[in-house]
Amino acid sequence: MNLFLHNDSDNLASLIAFWNPFIIAFLLRSFKTQKPQPPLIKA
């Protein structure tokens, strides 16, 4: 399947839809491992 057959918006949307589960899993894993860290934003 060639993603470049579609226009840029469809290509970007399909790529985001494809990579979303991987990105979410990576972010959740990184958040879990970095939980003991203090928050970056201080009041």
N, CA, C and O atoms as a MOPAC input file, in Angstrom:
PM7 MOZYME 1SCF
protein

 N      0.85000 1    -1.19800 1     0.00000 1
 C      0.00000 1     0.00000 1     0.00000 1
 C      0.88000 1     1.24000 1     0.00000 1
 O      1.76900 1     1.37900 1     0.84000 1
 N      0.63100 1     2.13200 1    -0.93800 1
 C      1.42200 1     3.35400 1    -1.02700 1
 C      0.62300 1     4.51100 1    -0.42300 1
 O     -0.41300 1     4.90300 1    -0.95800 1
 N      1.11600 1     5.05300 1     0.69800 1
 C      0.37900 1     6.11500 1     1.37300 1
 C      0.41200 1     7.41300 1     0.58800 1
 O     -0.42700 1     8.28900 1     0.79800 1
 N      1.37600 1     7.54400 1    -0.31400 1
 C      1.52100 1     8.79800 1    -1.04800 1
 C      0.50300 1     8.93200 1    -2.17400 1
 O      0.46600 1     9.95500 1    -2.85700 1
 N     -0.33200 1     7.89600 1    -2.37500 1
 C     -1.37500 1     8.00700 1    -3.39700 1
 C     -2.46100 1     8.97400 1    -2.95100 1
 O     -3.14000 1     9.58100 1    -3.77900 1
 N     -2.62600 1     9.11600 1    -1.62900 1
 C     -3.64000 1    10.02600 1    -1.11700 1
 C     -3.04700 1    11.42700 1    -0.97900 1
 O     -1.84200 1    11.62600 1    -1.13700 1
 N     -3.91500 1    12.39000 1    -0.68100 1
 C     -3.37800 1    13.73700 1    -0.45600 1
 C     -2.77400 1    13.81700 1     0.94200 1
 O     -2.89800 1    12.87300 1     1.72200 1
 N     -2.13000 1    14.91800 1     1.26200 1
 C     -1.34800 1    14.99900 1     2.49400 1
 C     -2.20500 1    14.83800 1     3.74500 1
 O     -1.78200 1    14.18400 1     4.69800 1
 N     -3.41100 1    15.42600 1     3.76000 1
 C     -4.23700 1    15.34600 1     4.96900 1
 C     -4.66800 1    13.90800 1     5.22900 1
 O     -4.64100 1    13.45200 1     6.37300 1
 N     -5.06800 1    13.18500 1     4.17600 1
 C     -5.46200 1    11.78600 1     4.36300 1
 C     -4.25500 1    10.95200 1     4.77500 1
 O     -4.36600 1    10.06300 1     5.61800 1
 N     -3.10900 1    11.24100 1     4.18100 1
 C     -1.88700 1    10.50400 1     4.52200 1
 C     -1.54100 1    10.72500 1     5.99500 1
 O     -1.23900 1     9.77300 1     6.71400 1
 N     -1.58400 1    11.96600 1     6.43500 1
 C     -1.24700 1    12.27900 1     7.81800 1
 C     -2.24500 1    11.63500 1     8.77100 1
 O     -1.85900 1    11.08700 1     9.80400 1
 N     -3.52400 1    11.69900 1     8.42700 1
 C     -4.55600 1    11.11400 1     9.29300 1
 C     -4.36800 1     9.60400 1     9.41300 1
 O     -4.50100 1     9.04500 1    10.50200 1
 N     -4.06000 1     8.94600 1     8.30000 1
 C     -3.88400 1     7.49100 1     8.34100 1
 C     -2.63100 1     7.13300 1     9.14100 1
 O     -2.63100 1     6.15100 1     9.88300 1
 N     -1.56700 1     7.92000 1     8.99400 1
 C     -0.34800 1     7.64600 1     9.75700 1
 C     -0.58900 1     7.84700 1    11.24700 1
 O     -0.13400 1     7.04800 1    12.06400 1
 N     -1.30200 1     8.91000 1    11.60200 1
 C     -1.59500 1     9.16100 1    13.01800 1
 C     -2.47000 1     8.04500 1    13.57500 1
 O     -2.24000 1     7.57300 1    14.68900 1
 N     -3.47500 1     7.62000 1    12.80700 1
 C     -4.36100 1     6.55500 1    13.27000 1
 C     -3.57900 1     5.25500 1    13.44500 1
 O     -3.86900 1     4.46100 1    14.34100 1
 N     -2.58100 1     5.04400 1    12.57600 1
 C     -1.79300 1     3.81000 1    12.65700 1
 C     -0.84800 1     3.84100 1    13.85500 1
 O     -0.69800 1     2.83600 1    14.55000 1
 N     -0.20900 1     4.99000 1    14.10100 1
 C      0.81400 1     5.06000 1    15.14600 1
 C      0.24400 1     5.40500 1    16.52200 1
 O      0.94900 1     5.29700 1    17.52600 1
 N     -1.03100 1     5.82200 1    16.58000 1
 C     -1.61100 1     6.23000 1    17.86200 1
 C     -1.45300 1     5.18800 1    18.96400 1
 O     -1.00500 1     5.54600 1    20.05300 1
 N     -1.79600 1     3.90600 1    18.74100 1
 C     -1.66200 1     2.91900 1    19.82200 1
 C     -0.22100 1     2.79300 1    20.32900 1
 O      0.00800 1     2.63300 1    21.52800 1
 N      0.74200 1     2.86700 1    19.41300 1
 C      2.14400 1     2.75000 1    19.82600 1
 C      2.55700 1     3.96400 1    20.65400 1
 O      3.24000 1     3.83300 1    21.67000 1
 N      2.13300 1     5.15200 1    20.20400 1
 C      2.48900 1     6.37500 1    20.92700 1
 C      1.84700 1     6.38500 1    22.30400 1
 O      2.49200 1     6.74300 1    23.29000 1
 N      0.56900 1     5.99100 1    22.37700 1
 C     -0.12800 1     5.97700 1    23.67000 1
 C      0.53600 1     4.98000 1    24.61700 1
 O      0.73500 1     5.27500 1    25.79600 1
 N      0.87600 1     3.79900 1    24.09800 1
 C      1.52000 1     2.79200 1    24.94400 1
 C      2.87000 1     3.29300 1    25.43800 1
 O      3.22200 1     3.09700 1    26.60100 1
 N      3.63100 1     3.94700 1    24.54600 1
 C      4.94700 1     4.46500 1    24.92800 1
 C      4.80800 1     5.55500 1    25.99600 1
 O      5.56500 1     5.57900 1    26.96600 1
 N      3.83600 1     6.45500 1    25.81200 1
 C      3.64300 1     7.53500 1    26.78000 1
 C      3.19300 1     6.98700 1    28.12600 1
 O      3.66500 1     7.43100 1    29.17200 1
 N      2.27200 1     6.01400 1    28.09800 1
 C      1.81000 1     5.43900 1    29.35800 1
 C      2.96400 1     4.75700 1    30.08400 1
 O      3.10400 1     4.89200 1    31.29900 1
 N      3.79100 1     4.02400 1    29.34000 1
 C      4.92100 1     3.34400 1    29.96500 1
 C      5.91500 1     4.35300 1    30.54700 1
 O      6.43400 1     4.15100 1    31.64500 1
 N      6.17800 1     5.43700 1    29.81300 1
 C      7.13200 1     6.43700 1    30.30500 1
 C      6.55700 1     7.16800 1    31.51800 1
 O      7.29000 1     7.49600 1    32.45200 1
 N      5.23900 1     7.42600 1    31.50600 1
 C      4.62700 1     8.08800 1    32.66400 1
 C      4.69000 1     7.18300 1    33.88700 1
 O      4.93100 1     7.66000 1    34.99600 1
 N      4.47700 1     5.88300 1    33.70000 1
 C      4.50900 1     4.96400 1    34.83100 1
 C      5.91000 1     4.88200 1    35.41800 1
 O      6.06500 1     4.82300 1    36.63700 1
 N      6.93600 1     4.87600 1    34.56500 1
 C      8.29800 1     4.74300 1    35.05900 1
 C      8.78100 1     6.04300 1    35.70400 1
 O      9.62100 1     6.01500 1    36.60300 1
 N      8.25700 1     7.17100 1    35.24900 1
 C      8.71100 1     8.46000 1    35.77600 1
 C      7.75600 1     8.99900 1    36.85000 1
 O      7.78500 1    10.19100 1    37.15900 1
 N      6.91600 1     8.13200 1    37.41600 1
 C      5.91800 1     8.59200 1    38.39100 1
 C      6.55000 1     9.20900 1    39.64000 1
 O      6.04700 1    10.23200 1    40.10400 1
 N      7.62400 1     8.64700 1    40.21400 1
 C      8.17400 1     9.22200 1    41.44200 1
 C      8.75600 1    10.62400 1    41.27400 1
 O      9.00600 1    11.32000 1    42.25800 1
 N      8.97000 1    11.03200 1    40.02900 1
 C      9.52600 1    12.37100 1    39.80400 1
 C      8.55700 1    13.45700 1    40.27000 1
 O      7.34500 1    13.28900 1    40.13500 1
 N      9.05900 1    14.56400 1    40.81200 1
 C      8.19300 1    15.69300 1    41.15300 1
 C      7.67900 1    16.35200 1    39.87500 1
 O      8.34300 1    16.28800 1    38.84000 1
 N      6.51900 1    16.97600 1    39.93400 1
 C      5.97900 1    17.63900 1    38.74800 1
 C      6.88400 1    18.76900 1    38.28400 1
 O      7.50200 1    19.45800 1    39.09600 1
 N      6.95600 1    18.95600 1    36.94900 1
 C      7.83900 1    19.99000 1    36.40600 1
 C      7.30000 1    21.38600 1    36.69000 1
 O      8.06800 1    22.33100 1    36.87200 1
 N      5.95900 1    21.51300 1    36.72700 1
 C      5.35200 1    22.83300 1    36.94500 1
 C      5.13800 1    23.03200 1    38.44200 1
 O      4.41100 1    22.27200 1    39.08200 1
 N      5.77000 1    24.05100 1    38.98500 1
 C      5.61400 1    24.32800 1    40.41600 1
 C      4.72500 1    25.55800 1    40.60400 1
 O      4.85600 1    26.55000 1    39.88600 1
 N      3.83700 1    25.47900 1    41.56100 1
 C      2.91400 1    26.58200 1    41.81500 1
 C      3.65300 1    27.77800 1    42.41900 1
 O      3.03700 1    28.80600 1    42.70200 1

